[in-house]
Amino acid sequence: MSLLGDRTLVFVIRIWQEPREIDDASPGWRGSIEALQDGKRRYFTRLEDVPAFLGPYIQASSTPPSDTPPDRPWFDRLRRLTQWPRR
């Protein structure tokens, strides 16, 4: 049994650059996220879309750890961590 038990969710996030068909256009960022629990996958072009995919999984799992301050939900923290690279 895992040390974290049922409180562990596993996701694979892949991020890559795709070239544009327009000359001199900068490459576009693309990504996918897959939930290993059920194999569902979503493709995205903005990292801001990742928390929306994660939300239902986390809400369906057990309650958040007690060290998570009530005024800082997990998705606000994740949103700050997943700020898309800006140039």
C-alpha positions as CSV (number, residue, x, y, z in Angstrom):
1,M,0.0,0.0,0.0
2,S,1.2,3.5,-0.8
3,L,2.2,5.8,2.0
4,L,-0.4,8.2,0.7
5,G,-3.0,5.6,0.2
6,D,-6.1,6.8,-1.7
7,R,-4.9,10.4,-1.6
8,T,-2.7,9.9,-4.7
9,L,-3.8,10.9,-8.2
10,V,-1.5,10.5,-11.1
11,F,-1.5,12.7,-14.2
12,V,0.8,12.9,-17.2
13,I,1.2,16.4,-18.7
14,R,3.0,16.7,-22.1
15,I,3.9,20.1,-23.5
16,W,5.5,20.7,-26.9
17,Q,6.0,23.4,-29.5
18,E,4.5,23.1,-32.9
19,P,5.8,25.1,-35.9
20,R,3.4,27.6,-37.5
21,E,2.5,27.4,-41.2
22,I,2.9,31.1,-41.5
23,D,6.4,32.3,-42.4
24,D,8.2,34.0,-39.5
25,A,5.5,33.2,-37.0
26,S,6.7,31.9,-33.7
27,P,5.9,28.3,-32.8
28,G,2.7,27.6,-30.9
29,W,2.6,25.8,-27.6
30,R,0.4,22.7,-27.3
31,G,-0.1,20.2,-24.6
32,S,-2.1,17.3,-23.3
33,I,-3.0,16.0,-19.8
34,E,-4.0,12.4,-19.1
35,A,-5.5,11.0,-15.9
36,L,-3.9,7.6,-15.3
37,Q,-6.8,6.7,-13.1
38,D,-9.2,6.3,-16.0
39,G,-7.2,7.1,-19.1
40,K,-9.1,10.3,-20.0
41,R,-7.1,12.9,-21.9
42,R,-7.6,16.5,-22.8
43,Y,-5.6,18.6,-25.2
44,F,-4.9,22.3,-24.5
45,T,-3.2,25.4,-25.8
46,R,-3.2,27.3,-22.5
47,L,-1.9,26.0,-19.2
48,E,-4.7,27.9,-17.5
49,D,-7.0,25.0,-18.8
50,V,-5.2,22.4,-16.8
51,P,-6.9,23.2,-13.4
52,A,-10.4,22.7,-15.0
53,F,-9.4,19.2,-16.0
54,L,-7.9,18.4,-12.6
55,G,-10.7,19.8,-10.5
56,P,-13.3,17.0,-10.8
57,Y,-10.6,14.4,-9.9
58,I,-9.4,16.2,-6.9
59,Q,-12.9,17.1,-5.7
60,A,-14.0,13.4,-6.0
61,S,-11.0,12.2,-4.0
62,S,-10.7,12.6,-0.2
63,T,-10.7,16.0,1.4
64,P,-7.6,18.3,0.9
65,P,-4.7,18.0,3.4
66,S,-5.3,19.9,6.6
67,D,-2.2,22.0,5.9
68,T,-4.0,23.7,3.0
69,P,-5.1,27.1,4.2
70,P,-8.8,27.6,3.6
71,D,-8.2,31.0,1.9
72,R,-5.9,29.3,-0.6
73,P,-7.7,26.4,-2.4
74,W,-5.5,23.9,-4.3
75,F,-6.6,25.3,-7.7
76,D,-5.3,28.8,-6.9
77,R,-1.9,27.4,-6.0
78,L,-1.9,25.3,-9.2
79,R,-2.9,28.2,-11.3
80,R,0.1,30.2,-10.0
81,L,2.4,27.2,-10.7
82,T,1.1,26.7,-14.2
83,Q,1.5,30.2,-15.6
84,W,2.2,29.7,-19.3
85,P,5.7,30.9,-20.4
86,R,5.3,34.4,-21.5
87,R,7.7,36.2,-23.9
